[in-house]
Amino acid sequence: MKLKPIIVSLLETDLYKFSMGQAIYHQFPGYKTTWTFKCRNTDVHFTDEMVEEIREQIKSYCNLTFTEEELEYIDNIKWMKGSYVDFLRLWRPRYEDFEITNNAECGLFIETKGTWLNTSMYEIPTLAIVNEVYFRMQYNYDELIESFKERLDEKYDNLKNGHWYAGTFSEFGLRRRLSAESQELAVQKLSHLNDTNHSASIFIGTSNVYLAKKFGVLPVGTMAHEWIMCVGQGNHKHNPAYSNWYALDAWIKEYGILNGTALTDAITTDCFLKDFQLTYATLFSGVRHDSGDPIEWGEKMIKHYEDLGIDPKLKTLLFSDNLNFERADKIFRHFSGRIKVAFGIGTYISNDTCVPPLNIVMKTTMCNGQDVAKISDTPGKGMCKNPEYVEYLQRCIDWRMSHE
């Protein structure tokens, strides 16, 4: 490796990977998935030197194991169970599950195949490695980090003096961070907002479990699209238009009333609401927005709660789609007093510099030998190798929406 190891702990992933991982371990241990990397920036190219560094960094990551101190930290999270912690004691990443080549339009091809238990855990560290390798090898990193620090200071000052009011927010930027250094600086800086009574915004934590442990803030995260896609579409006997029902049902079996923020847009929010009826709407503490117009979505959710006879003020809307503090401020002011609002803010916190961030993803593309897909509230956010499957999924959704 030409760079220092980028991932230095197996805790260095988003909390929802452990939340989903525990439910996968207990309910779907035999499921197998394929994950595929994609760079959405049309003007970005990864050199052969970058690809080799990424390969070596992932090898280094695959040599990590959990320490007893890390396992104790996970075990102390309220909804984590000893059986899963014991599994993690034995678990380690497998480099044999990775295929990494330069055979792609952007110059970097990454695919992982294996059990869902394994491959789910690779997504976030892989994306963090790709980002940091690219920015360190493509640009003058010292200039980037100075630019980052200046912008971070400006954000902090605007939050502290009340120029922006972001209510309750968390940092969600691990997958697209400039570097491990930048994310650590951000979490450390923002945690000081809570040291003073002068800030109108409250920083509650980070999705990065490693940094949550290091700085004593809350680790944040419940479920991702992979959960709905694989639970709902991985069993080929299921009608995929009912993916949300299967996913919500399995989540409640695992967690009951704990850890309950439901993701709404895996196969459109309108289809989600067909299954998010009184029982689930009562048991889940809130819902997460990740595509589509946030104001329209929030109004739709408030009306849905009201139609079910549930007081929206008891529930939380968590917004996590391409946010900055200015947008969060507007969303918060719109819904203030009507429903609880929280924000998960990613790239804008962890990779705001003088150069544009990468728009990279790593998504589940197959489960148990068949295609899976998401159809979100924003066209183009899905990623599936088989257009025919996407058309089939859309037809299933359309039929259900017009016949129920």
ABEGO torsion letter per residue (X at the ends): XABBBABABAABBBAAAAAAAAAAAAAAAABBBBBBBBBABAABBBBAAAAAAAAAAAAAAAABBBBAAAAAAAAABAABBAAAAAAAAABBBBAAABBBBABBAAGBBBBBBEBAAAAAAAAAAAAAAAAAAAAAAABBAAAAAAAAAAAAAAAAAAAAAGABBAEBBBBAAAAABABAAAAAAAAAAAAAAAABAABABBBAEBABAAAAAAAGBBBBEBBBAAAAAAAAAABAABBAAAAAAAAAAAAAAAAEABGBBBBAAAAEAAAAAAABBAAAAAABABBBBABEBAAAAAAAAAAAAAAAGBBAAABBBBBABGBBAAAAAAAAAAABGABBBBBBBBAAAABBBABBBBBBBBBBABBGGBBBBBBBABBGABBBABAAAAAAAAAAAAAAAAAX
